[in-house]
Amino acid sequence: MTDQPGDQPGDQYVAMLVDFAATLRTGGVRVGSGDVLTYAEAAATLDATDLMDLYWAGRTTLIGRRDQVPVYHQAFERYFLDGLGEAAAQRFTPEQRVEARSALEVPETEVGGEEREQQETRLGLVASSAQTMRRKDFGGCTPEELAALRRILRTMRLTPPRSRSRRTRPSLSGRSLDVRRTVRETLRLHGEPARLLRRERRLRHRPLTLILDVSGSMVDYSRNLLQFAHTSTRTPSRVEIFAFGTRLTRITRELDRRRPDEALDLAAEAVRDWNGGTQIGTSLDRFVRDHARHGLCRGGIVVICSDGLDRGDPDVLSAAMERLSRLCHRIIWLNPHKGRAKELVPTTLGMMVAAPYVDELLSGHDLASLEEFATTLTRMR
């Protein structure tokens, strides 16, 4: 909340928080003026468009006893998610409310007796539902399920494999002799023989490059894969992200945002051929010529997310894949059509041409397959 005290948007935001506090008082929670002021100050330091930030800011500043948590939880749902507060309904979009509801659906309070058994049953159903969603194809998910899955995607982390660099570091059992440190240690002891000090090569994470197909045939998967690509920006290695349909677009800078919605909107604006045709060979050839040849993916992992439906020249695709396989360490191809099958028999011309140069062919049609990819990436050598 960056508005100044006299600005109208800031006044409306504070008025919404005060109105919500009044709703809590109606529910039996004693909220003083000082508590509301602390709530507004806490909300000012957080993301004003994130309902979950608003939820936890209120829960930590307005609630003083554990038995008040269920009342607060219900009041928050009624006011911000069910449309009780007119100001909240105007400020937050339906997508934001659906996403917040998916995060608040699991009860957190401890109760006893029959109510406890009911909540345990509900927890079991929610856990079962979450496990089912992990195996549900992105194309068949409802908006509420997609919102829940995207919240899970935000928590995922990719860890590329490590390689030995040319730089070295001091070590107790390294292969190479550290002459400089050994001589310095000898001089410190006034010429007395010192033990031989050694060095070993440093380990560093391999660069990661994601190339995402956002053409019309990938419409059911492209946004979720883009969300997954956004989580990869928090990896310990260098990450580059590209999108292609009929042409290649670099979207690394657009996805370098903390808020996923903002990052995805910027990426969608940058990609001019979203939901259009598919030119895999031409796009990969452009990637090799403009980026890979200049060391962008040298020694790194290249991940191509596409269904292989290429309308271009297969010779161009074959040449691009052959050159790319020589420039990078490994090529991983995520094809949603693979599904849960252990092996994919290529049925499209693009996959037939690219298959000989692919080191790992995985799926990417659901959350479980993306988790499998993250595990495979970590274990890759």
Buried (B, 14 or more C-beta within 10 A) or exposed (E): BEBEEEEEEBEEBBEBBBBBBEBBEEBEBEBEEEBBBBBBEBBBEBBBBBBBBBBEBBBEBBBEEEEBBBBBBEBBBBBBBBEBBEBBBEBBEEEBBBBBBBEBBEBEBEBEEEEEEEBEEEEEEBEEBBEEBBEBBBEEBEEBBBBBBBBBBEEBEBBBBBBEEEEBEEBEEBEEEBEEBBEEBBEEEEEEEBEEBBBBBBEBBBBBBBBBBBBBBBEBBBBBBBBBBBBBBEBEBBBBBBBBBBBBBBBBEBBEBEEBBBBBEBBBEBBEBBBBBBBBBBBBBBBBEEBBBEEBBEBBBBBBBBBBBBBBBBEBBBBBBBBBBEBBBBBBBBBBBBEEEEEBEBEBBBBBBBBEBBBBBBBBBBBBBBBBBBEEBEEBE
